[in-house]
Amino acid sequence: MPEVSFPVEVVEGVAVVTTPEEIDIANAAGLRAALLEAARPGHTMVVVDMSRTRFCDSAGLNALVTSDRQARANGGEVRLVVGAGVARVVALTGVDRVVPVFASLEDALT
């Protein structure tokens, strides 16, 4: 299985982590590592751009919630950009009540 990367770039001073089409047990640790990298000192907000993600299992959701908790403990926050592919699972699991969810990257950056 090819290794999946989670690119981190800075957009308007905010660290943005872009996720692949699928997040599952095989790559959730990579997501967690990318979020930890993105939340380094100086970045109080991290945006996870999941707009192209079509599937996210419980391991991926756990990585998102855990990263948000760590960010909040350090005075920061995690924001999610979700498309139709994962919006339903985020809502059904209640993740949207824990981590702020936005429809576009532009909205999440404001």
Buried (B, 14 or more C-beta within 10 A) or exposed (E): EEEBEBEBEEEEEBBBBBBBEBBBEEBBEBBBEBBBBBBEEEBBBBBBBBBEBEEBBEBBBBBBBBBBEBBEEEEBBBBBBBBEBBBEBBEEBEBBEBBBBBEEBEEBBE
